[in-house]
Amino acid sequence: SLNRKYDLSVLTGDRAEGLQRLKKWFPGCRDARSDLSPADKLEAIDLLRADGKPVMMLGDGLNDAGALRHADVGIAVTEDIQAFSPACDGILKAENLALLPKFLKFSRLTTKVVLLSFTISLLYNVIGISIAASGKLSPLIAAILMPLSSVSVLLVSVLATRLAGKMAGLKTR
């Protein structure tokens, strides 16, 4: 399902047999190469960036640490999240790799939640300050409304984030 939205490449330090196993996970990838060194992976990231594309790197070994750090988003994939923590943006348990499309959808939706929260806060404050500055609002009422604005933005954010999780197909508690 990632192929529909993203250009995928499989770049591995493994031999050709390992590449064939990885291609089963990522069918239809635009580029698939094996026997790559860590420097080769850095170069591949730079080439993608030269095309103006942001790069997310998934890596499962210490030889991927440089590429994970160099990519716009680096995700380490590991069996044991306690034992492997290179410089990266996130760590994904290998058993959850199939959930990656849902996580990416959730990330896009929650970015919209943040923008919605900022918009609500901005509107609330512009309207509130305008009314208060015109003298139509007593200081006592203004003092009561300010914490309510924070609570309302927090409530909208929590509810919208839960909704985003459901829309992305993730189980929420």
C-alpha positions as CSV (number, residue, x, y, z in Angstrom):
1,S,0.0,0.0,0.0
2,L,3.0,2.3,0.4
3,N,3.6,2.2,-3.4
4,R,0.4,4.1,-4.0
5,K,1.7,7.2,-2.2
6,Y,5.5,7.0,-2.1
7,D,8.4,6.1,-4.3
8,L,10.1,3.1,-2.6
9,S,13.7,2.0,-2.9
10,V,15.2,-1.1,-1.3
11,L,18.9,-0.5,-0.5
12,T,20.6,-3.3,1.4
13,G,24.0,-4.3,2.5
14,D,22.8,-7.9,2.2
15,R,23.7,-10.1,-0.8
16,A,21.3,-10.7,-3.7
17,E,19.4,-13.4,-1.9
18,G,18.6,-11.0,1.0
19,L,17.4,-8.4,-1.6
20,Q,14.9,-10.9,-3.0
21,R,13.4,-11.4,0.4
22,L,13.1,-7.7,0.9
23,K,11.5,-7.1,-2.5
24,K,8.7,-9.4,-1.3
25,W,8.0,-6.9,1.5
26,F,8.2,-3.9,-0.9
27,P,6.8,-5.1,-4.3
28,G,7.0,-2.5,-7.1
29,C,9.8,-0.5,-5.6
30,R,11.4,1.8,-8.1
31,D,15.0,0.9,-7.1
32,A,16.4,-2.2,-5.6
33,R,20.1,-2.7,-4.9
34,S,22.2,-5.1,-2.8
35,D,25.7,-5.3,-1.5
36,L,25.7,-1.6,-0.5
37,S,28.1,-0.1,2.0
38,P,26.9,2.6,4.5
39,A,28.5,5.2,2.3
40,D,26.5,3.9,-0.7
41,K,23.3,4.4,1.3
42,L,24.3,8.0,2.2
43,E,24.9,8.7,-1.5
44,A,21.5,7.2,-2.5
45,I,19.8,9.5,0.1
46,D,21.7,12.5,-1.4
47,L,20.6,11.6,-4.9
48,L,16.9,11.4,-3.8
49,R,17.2,14.7,-2.1
50,A,18.8,16.2,-5.2
51,D,15.5,15.4,-6.9
52,G,13.8,17.5,-4.3
53,K,12.3,14.5,-2.5
54,P,12.2,14.1,1.3
55,V,13.6,10.7,2.4
56,M,12.5,8.3,5.1
57,M,14.9,5.6,5.8
58,L,14.1,2.3,7.5
59,G,17.1,0.4,8.8
60,D,17.6,-2.7,10.8
61,G,21.3,-2.7,11.6
62,L,24.2,-0.7,13.0
63,N,25.5,-0.3,9.4
64,D,22.3,1.8,8.7
65,A,23.0,4.2,11.6
66,G,24.6,6.9,9.4
67,A,21.8,6.7,6.8
68,L,19.1,6.8,9.5
69,R,20.6,10.0,10.9
70,H,21.2,11.5,7.4
71,A,17.6,10.9,6.1
72,D,14.8,13.4,6.7
73,V,13.1,10.8,8.9
74,G,15.0,7.7,10.1
75,I,13.2,4.7,11.6
76,A,15.1,1.8,13.1
77,V,13.4,-1.5,12.8
78,T,14.3,-4.0,15.5
79,E,13.2,-7.1,17.3
80,D,14.1,-5.6,20.7
81,I,13.5,-1.9,21.1
82,Q,15.6,-1.8,24.3
83,A,18.7,-3.1,22.7
84,F,19.0,-1.1,19.5
85,S,18.9,2.7,19.5
86,P,21.0,4.4,16.8
87,A,20.6,8.1,16.1
88,C,17.2,8.1,14.5
89,D,13.7,9.7,14.7
90,G,11.8,6.6,15.7
91,I,12.1,2.9,16.6
92,L,9.6,0.4,15.2
93,K,9.3,-3.1,16.5
94,A,9.8,-5.5,13.5
95,E,6.5,-7.2,14.3
96,N,4.7,-3.8,13.6
97,L,6.4,-3.1,10.3
98,A,3.1,-4.0,8.5
99,L,1.5,-1.1,10.4
100,L,3.8,1.5,8.8
101,P,1.3,2.8,6.3
102,K,-1.2,3.4,9.1
103,F,1.4,5.2,11.2
104,L,2.3,7.4,8.2
105,K,-1.4,8.2,7.7
106,F,-1.8,8.9,11.4
107,S,1.2,11.3,11.2
108,R,-0.3,13.3,8.4
109,L,-3.6,13.5,10.2
110,T,-2.1,14.6,13.5
111,T,-0.2,17.3,11.7
112,K,-3.6,18.7,10.7
113,V,-4.7,18.4,14.3
114,V,-1.8,20.6,15.4
115,L,-2.7,23.2,12.7
116,L,-6.4,23.1,13.8
117,S,-5.4,23.6,17.4
118,F,-3.2,26.6,16.6
119,T,-6.0,28.1,14.4
120,I,-8.6,27.7,17.2
121,S,-6.2,29.2,19.7
122,L,-5.4,32.1,17.4
123,L,-9.1,32.8,16.7
124,Y,-10.1,32.6,20.3
125,N,-7.3,35.0,21.3
126,V,-7.9,37.5,18.5
127,I,-11.7,37.6,19.3
128,G,-11.1,37.7,23.1
129,I,-8.5,40.4,22.9
130,S,-10.6,42.5,20.6
131,I,-13.6,42.3,22.9
132,A,-11.5,42.9,26.0
133,A,-9.7,45.9,24.4
134,S,-13.0,47.5,23.4
135,G,-14.0,47.5,27.1
136,K,-17.0,45.2,26.5
137,L,-15.6,42.5,28.7
138,S,-14.9,42.8,32.4
139,P,-11.5,41.7,33.6
140,L,-13.1,39.1,35.8
141,I,-14.9,37.4,32.8
142,A,-11.7,37.7,30.8
143,A,-9.8,36.0,33.6
144,I,-12.3,33.1,33.6
145,L,-12.3,32.8,29.8
146,M,-8.5,32.5,29.4
147,P,-8.2,29.1,31.1
148,L,-11.3,27.9,29.3
149,S,-9.5,28.6,26.0
150,S,-6.7,26.4,27.0
151,V,-9.0,23.6,28.1
152,S,-11.1,23.9,24.9
153,V,-8.0,23.7,22.7
154,L,-6.7,20.7,24.7
155,L,-10.1,19.0,24.5
156,V,-10.3,19.5,20.7
157,S,-6.7,18.2,20.3
158,V,-7.3,15.1,22.3
159,L,-10.6,14.3,20.5
160,A,-9.2,15.0,17.1
161,T,-6.1,12.9,17.7
162,R,-8.3,10.0,18.8
163,L,-10.4,10.5,15.6
164,A,-7.2,10.6,13.5
165,G,-6.1,7.3,15.0
166,K,-9.5,5.7,14.1
167,M,-9.3,7.2,10.6
168,A,-5.8,5.8,10.1
169,G,-7.0,2.3,11.2
170,L,-5.1,2.2,14.5
171,K,-6.6,0.9,17.7
172,T,-7.0,3.6,20.3
173,R,-7.7,3.2,23.9
